Amino acid sequence: MSGLVVVGGGFVREQLRAPLTLVLLVAIPAFFVLIFAGVLGEFSRALGGTLPVRSATAISAGWAAAFLSGTLAFFQVSSSRGADRRLAAAGLGAGRVALARIVAALLLGATVSAVAFTTLWLRSGIGHPLHAAVAILAFAAIYIGVGALLGAFVAGPLEGSLLVMLVFALDAFSGPQMTSSGGIGAFTPTLHAANLLIATGGGQGSPSGDWTSVAAVALGSLAVALAAFWFAARTRKA
């Protein structure tokens, strides 16, 4: 276990060693909560949706955590595939490399979620802080699965980044209360996490069904991410 923590910590440092990454960890949540929330609200009204302003602000914190966590998970796979295979071949094994990657992804996701949560709190306050924190972390966990899955099959950084952005855009702009008709919003992975944040933005509680669904989807996404990390790290036989 201590070995996994050490390797996972090394993976986190690898992701954060670029100063620009640290800047983006602060700048992107601020952008989403302060600016993207208004875009969501305008888009919702244009399509006949009913997303309130405070709920749009709350859900933007979730989208900030999702976008950053998904992008970082993608690059964890795509840019480190060779190094992970060498670690696996050196005796760590693909399974333990994958577990260390999950530890690193969750640490990064928790950091991103904390920054997004703090930005939201400073911007508009939070009616149910614990609910909001869990929902934002769920957004991060779900997109760790999305980013890692894309990274396992798409080698190019540009192509993969664009695919992460495409999934994010389709998910964000077809979510709950964004349009007058349900559309594909009923099938997006963040549907229930979005419902939690929308309720939090309105100062309301959430039904237990949403919490159960969020837990199931988040755990399923992390299982997908674990499989993707393992797939990328396993040694290819000649």
N, C-alpha and C positions, 0 to 999 in steps of 0.2 A: 504493500500500500504506500509506504513512504517513497518507494521508487517511482510510483505513478505520480505522486504529488510533485516530486522533483522534476520529472520529465514534463509534466503538465505546466509547471511554473516556467520551465524553459520555453515551452511553446507560447505562453502568454508574453514573455519578454520579447520573443521573436516578433510577435505581432505589433508590440508597442514600441519597438526600438526607433521607429521613424518618428521624428517630432511632428510631422504633419498628421499622423494618426492620432496623437494626443490632442492636437488642435481640433480635429474633426469630431472627437468624442464629446467635446463641449459645443462646438459650433453647430453640428447637425441637429441635436435635440433643441437647441435654441431656435434654429431656423424652422423646424417642424412646428413647435408649440406657438411661436410668435407669428409665423407667416403662413405655413402650410395649413394651419387650422382655418384661416380665412378662405383659402382656396377650396378646401373641402366644403365649407359652408356655402360658398357661392355656387359650386358645382352641384351640390345637393338641391339648392333652390331652383337652379336652371332646369333640372330634370324632374322637378315636382316632388323632391324628397322632403323629409321633415326633420333633418338633423339640426338640433338647437346649437346656438353658438357655444355655450359652455361645454356641451357634449363633444362638439367638433374639436375644441381645445384639448379636452381630456383624451380623446381617441388619437390625437396627433402625437401625444407622448408615446403611445403604444406603437404607432407607425415609425417613430424615430428609433425605438429599440429594435423593431423588426428589421428595418432597413440596414442599420449598422451591424446587427448580429448576423443577418443573412449574408451580407457582403464579407464580413470577417471570416465566417465559416467557409464560404466559397474559397477564399484565398488560402485558408488553412489547408484545404485539400489540394487545390490546383497548383499552388506554388511550392508545396513541400512534399509532393508525391515521391520524388527520388530519395529525399532524406528519410522519409518514413519507411520506405522499403529497406534502406540500408540499416536503420535501427531494428527493424523486424528481423532481418537476416543476421544481424549481429547477436541475436539472442533474446531481444525483448519480446519478439513475437508480434504478429499483426494485431492480435486481440488486445494486448496491453498497450500497444501504440494507439489503437482506436480509443481505448478507455482514457488514456492520457489526453488525447485530442478532445474528447468530450469534457473532461475536467477543465481544460483550457477554454473551450467554447462557452461553458457555463460561467466560468469566472469573468470572461469578457462580456457575456450577455448580462450578468448581474451588474457589472460596472456600468455598462451602457444604460441599463434599466434604472439604476440609481441616479444617473445624471438626468435622464428624461423625467423621472419622478420629481427630482428637486426643481427642475426647470418649470414643470407644471405647477408645483406648489407655489413657487415664487410668482408665477404669472397670474394665476387665478384662484389659488387655494383649492383644497380638495375636501369634499364632503365626507367621503369614506376612505381615509388614507390607506388602510390595510387592503381593502378591496382593490384600490387603484394600483398599489404596488404589486399585488399578485397578478393582476390582469396585464400590467406592462411586462412583467417577467415572463408571462405566458406568451405574449407576442414574440419576445426574444427567443424563447425555446422553440416555438413553431418555425421561426425563420432560420434557426440553426439547422433544422432538418432540411428546409428548402435549399439553403446555400450549400450545405454539405452534399446533398444529392446531386445538385447541378455540377459541383466541383468534381465529383467522382466520374462524370461522363463527359464533361466539357473541359478540354485542356487549355484552350486559349483564354487569357485573362480578359480581353475585350469582349469576346463573345459571351463568356460566362457572366461578366458584370452586366451586360445588356439583358441577358436572360433573367438575372435576379431582379433587375429594375422592371422588366416586363411583368413578371409575376407579381411584384409589389404593386405596380400601377393598376393592374387588373383587379387585384385584391382590394386595394384602398378605395378605388372609385366605383366599386360595385358592392360595397359593404352595406350593413344595416342602415336604413333610413336615408340612403343616398339617392334613391330613385322612387318614383311612385309605384313601380312594379318590382317584384322581387328579383327577377332576372337570375343571373348566375350568382348573385349575392348569397343565395341560400346554400350554395355549395362551396363557399370559400373556406379555407382552413381556419381563418381567424374570426369567423362569424360570432362564436360565443364569447370569445375574449373581447371583441368589439362591443357586444351587448353589455358586458360588465362595465366597460369604461364609459359607455353612453349613459348607463344608469348612474354611475358615480358622478359624472358631470352634471347630471340633473339632481344630485343629492338623494338618490333613491337606492334602496337595496336591490339585490338580484336574486332570482329564484334559484333553488338548489340545483335544478336541472342544468342551468348554465354553468355552474361550478363543476358539476360532474363531467359535462361535455368538454369544458376547457382542460380539465385534468387529463382526460382520455386523449384529446388531440395533442396536447403538449408532450405527454409521455410517448405517444406514438411517433411524434416528430423526432424526439430524441433517440428513439430506437432506430428510426430511419437514418439519422445522422451517424449513429454508432456503426450501422451496417455499411454506410458510405465510407467512413473513415477506415474500416477494416478492409473493404474492397480496394481502396486506394493504396493501402500499406502492404497488402499481401504480396509475396514474392512471386513473380512470374516464372514459370518453368520453361526452360528452353525446349 
